[in-house]
Amino acid sequence: MKIHIQGGTLIDPAAGTKQQQDVFIAAGKIVAIGEAPAEFHMAKTIDARGLYVAPGLVDLSARLREPGYEHKVTLESEMAAALAGGVTSLVCPPDTDPTLDEPGLVEMLKFRARNLNQAHVYPIGTLTVGLKGQIITEMVELTEAGCIGFSQADVSVVDTQVLLRALQYAKTYGFTV
């Protein structure tokens, strides 16, 4: 579908600009800013006068409640709420139930999110198994499953030797902690 977003204030962080511009979209991608490309016949026009047009926002700690807390909210409802607020990418902390310390759980979360085809989901894996601070996780396997980094959420690692080994492991492969 070809869309013309008309009269909005375009915020472009990459270029460092903030100005009133029209935006032209085809097949879900921006094809022009300012003037319509040749042969562009829009199917829809959005009046954005008085509004801002910007890239999607990123929520760096989205509590998606899956797996484990589906009785509170669903992945669908959380992603819909995020999109309604302009958030297109969600980083999910590992303190779900069960925690994101197994590749299968990460793959399941990524699969469900991908099938919903709404916001992008980027899981953070646990630094230690079960967030218990005793055994470090298999970070390579979790990364292969889709984790973009590792965390203990709001749980401390009391044993400094475990923390040191986890940080050394992450540094060896260039993982974000």
URMO-V855808 format. One record per backbone hydrogen bond with DSSP energy under -1.0 kcal/mol. NH is the residue of the N-H (numbers start at 1). CO is the residue of the C=O. Records with the same first field share a line. If there is no record, write none. Layout:
NH=CO / CO
//
This chain:
3=25
4=44
5=23
6=46
9=51
10=19
11=53
12=17
16=12
17=12
19=10
21=8
23=5
24=32
25=3
26=29
29=26
31=24
32=24
34=22
35=33
40=37
43=2
44=2
46=4
48=6
51=48
53=9
57=86
59=89
62=91
64=62
69=65
72=69
73=69
78=74
79=75
80=76
81=77
82=78
83=79
84=80
85=81
86=83
87=82
88=57
89=57
90=120
91=59
92=122
96=94
97=67
100=94
101=99
106=102
107=103
108=104
109=105
110=106
111=107
112=108
113=109
114=110
115=111
116=112
117=113
120=88
122=90
124=92
125=149
126=100
127=151
129=135
131=128
132=129
137=127
139=137
142=138
143=139
144=140
145=141
147=142
148=123
150=176
151=125
155=152
163=159
164=160
165=161
166=162
167=163
168=164
169=165
170=166
171=167
172=168
173=169
175=170
//
